[in-house]
């Protein structure tokens, strides 16, 4: 192995070192990502200062740079093995590396958009139609439950009503308001 490396030209040695080092670091980054390690904190260049601005397209990140060096190195080695000229080898390997960065940035951008916080915002229940699950006492005398679709998920939530009579199981209701404590105020839909 040592004799093989010594026999390489300086140009070939540079490409082999870049390819092997980039591949090793990228494998570690991918493994950390898969097991839940947050490797984005290792130095994104495209950092946003303002909070809650959404997910940005990050072309220049540590992961993407490692992807660039990995593909740059291996495509350069492939060009050298195909006896391409030095200039053409450098050009092809740079283009392949940039395409890899673009592909990785796009992948992480769209994967990040799939994430959701899972936090239920009860204000999104206002004006939704639901069905009484457990009897709700008239004039807020007894708390009951309603089944209502909030944020794309059917939920059973506590509810009160200002109606003059109890709302029983099966009644169709409309959410009018949400109290500060997270209790829905509902009214009978068809009186």
ZIDA-V550095 format. One line per field, one symbol per residue. burial: # if it has 9 or more other C-alpha atoms within 8 Angstrom, else .. A space follows every 10 residues. Layout:
# ZIDA-V550095
burial->???
This chain:
# ZIDA-V550095
burial->.......#.. .##.###### ###.##..#. .##......# ...#...... .......### ########## #######.## ...#....## .###.###.# ##.###..#. .......... .#..##.### ########## ..######## ....###### ###..####. ########.. ..######.. .
